[in-house]
Amino acid sequence: MNATASALRAAGVALGVAALLLPESGEVSGLLALMLLTDARRAARTGPNGEIVPLDEQDRSLWNKDAIAEGVRLVADAMTRGAVGSYLLQAAIAALHDEAARAEDTDWPQIVALYNMLMRMSDNPMVALNHAVAVAMARGPAEGLALLEKLDRDPRIKDHYRLDAVRAHLLERSGKVAAALPYYDAAAQKTATVPERNYLLLKIARLRSD
């Protein structure tokens, strides 16, 4: 058993005890479900050389179907208990991603609705950024790009590499490759992790060679 699996099992035991002590708390089940549903994709997240594989390009046959089934069950059960918190909403979003047999089968309108609920709970710029991506996938990149304008004025995220990366991705999806390239480059310069920088630099190289 690897370290991740051991940590997940230990966390599951702890959260299981918490669920027994707080049977009405959907957040406990939501957190466990979120961990399961996120970890279920671990084997497909990186390629043979350690390179990042984006969610929409992952080999879904590598996803852990048992973990997904358990995570979805926990979400469905917790949703019947009353109050819904942020962990449960994040788990519900993860469940919609994991249940899609193909990237194009993802229920983006439902994901947008869940992000709307999540944004009403807290003023988190990363949630707003993810919401913009979901809107772009559901309604077209132009609507997602429009939502990024507000984040450009938010000091908590305006200089974050993910804002540049998302803008680049949506511009690329709009067919504006030349406009996307400077933002991909800015994201590559800002990120602190080598795998993400390598992914972005490879993306730039591929777009320039096309």
Steps between C-alpha positions, in 0.01 A plus 500: 500500500651838400514808721202664334280195544610465863425863571162473331413189701602669827300808412204281411511332840518836678217645293296184550526545876404866461199400292381272779538780753337756269248296299318810373814664364512460124834682499682206656374266230559774244866531594554124484319484166711786364819319600384175340377660179817706458738215579307270263659685206857481634627229264399702194627842611855455376655341193787248485760775541321677783338757274162648599197361317201740511166363614343508153792302355527234770454129428185443702549125495778563754264666746415302814139397440449366854615828655272692265201282587562546872550875461180537298311295760626724781398813310152368425450394862628829644277704270195353673604617848403864471760779508755495222850637561803582287667159522183325388457740207863446394445125527186526287699684234773233512232230471361657181849498348567142609167363380549631144612213277661754264606862551227613259238323715571723801188672632641853490168683559458308827860577595431870436198480732711340774770765465230767527400350834862476610565865415202606711662328799841666481688770313777280363671617179611148407139384516407796279774399255374142486149635455618701198647184346175311559298783343733497199451126459123528537432818301808573295842654566386859446280487810782349704746767384255773600493363855880521522487879474377531859782274620752727325413758766521261795839540675475146638524342156583760235868398494443127543619274220169315487317814388741532207475129423120503500484811281744336257296181491174684432661716231636184339153344511371815330744443214718796604828311528722804444325683784525193725876450468615800711272387785630143485851645512413723797350202685813293433719777640289540814436141606728362768466133409718332239231261361258788443770715338600213273137437405448868411826525305410185305156647431663817363736300280218292355285805424790678331579196287143462371 
